[in-house]
Structure formats: C-alpha cells, structure tokens
Amino acid sequence: MAQATFSVRMDEVLKKQFDALCQEFGMNASTAINVFARAVVRERKIPFEISSPESEITRAGAMQAFMTLRAQARDSGAAGMSLDEINREIALARAEAEV
C-alpha cells in the first residue's frame, strides 16, 4: 500500500505529552494517529463525543462551522462528490440516525 504524509500542527507541550503517552503504549505518534484514522473509517464517526459549550446557534457561528466544513471537504476531496454520491451519504446518515 502506498504511503502518504499527514502533517498536523499542535501545541508543542501537547505534542511532547502525546509522544510520551504513545511511548507508554508501546507505539509512536504516527502509529497512534493511524489507529485513530482506522477507527474513524471503520466506525464512520469520531470515536468520542465532541461538544461545544456554546448553547446558542448564531448566524456567525453557523457560517464559521460551514466554512470549516467547506475547507475540510476541499482538503479531503469530498468537494468533488457528485450529487448522487452526496445523496447516498445523506441517506446513509439518516438510516444510521434511525437505529
């Protein structure tokens, strides 16, 4: 399988803490990120809850979220999906929500 480089920016202290913990687990940070990515792909979700303390949805907040998602779609190649592919993903998400 071809390998690709994945670059992540993070706080220097956080990186040192992450590297040390990965060493305790007997792996390096690259392996840990690969484990995380495989879990996300396998489960088709982030394997932990992500929440926001912001209780009120504002237009500015919604636009920021939209712009972030748009950038992620562009960066991941999802922006090139056809309308049929997008509709299939929506149907899948709705079916999973009913379970």
C-alpha positions, -999 to +999 in steps of 0.1 A: +000+000+000+013+034-009+022+057+020+012+094+023+024+121+046+000+137+070+011+169+087-006+182+119+001+214+138-003+213+175+009+229+207+045+219+215+037+209+250+007+188+239+029+171+213+055+162+239+028+148+262+012+129+233+046+114+223+053+104+259+020+087+263+023+069+230+057+056+241+040+042+273+015+024+249+045+010+230+039+029+198+050+062+182+027+091+174+024+081+138+011+047+148-014+062+172-027+086+145-031+056+122-050+037+148-073+067+153-078+071+115-087+034+111-112+036+139-128+067+123-131+050+089-143+017+104-169+033+126-177+062+102-177+085+132-152+101+156-148+075+184-155+100+211-180+128+217-172+163+206-193+190+220-194+228+223-201+248+254-219+273+230-256+268+236-270+294+212-266+290+175-258+323+158-256+331+122-219+340+126-212+307+144-232+287+117-212+304+089-179+297+107-189+260+110-200+259+073-167+275+062-147+250+083-167+221+068-162+235+033-124+237+038-124+201+052-144+189+022-120+206-002-089+192+016-103+157+018-115+156-018-152+153-008-159+186-025-157+167-058-185+144-049-214+141-074-249+150-063-258+112-063-229+105-040-239+132-017-275+120-016-263+084-008-242+098+021-273+117+034-295+086+031-268+066+050-266+092+077-304+093+081-306+055+082-279+054+109-297+080+129-329+059+130-310+030+146 
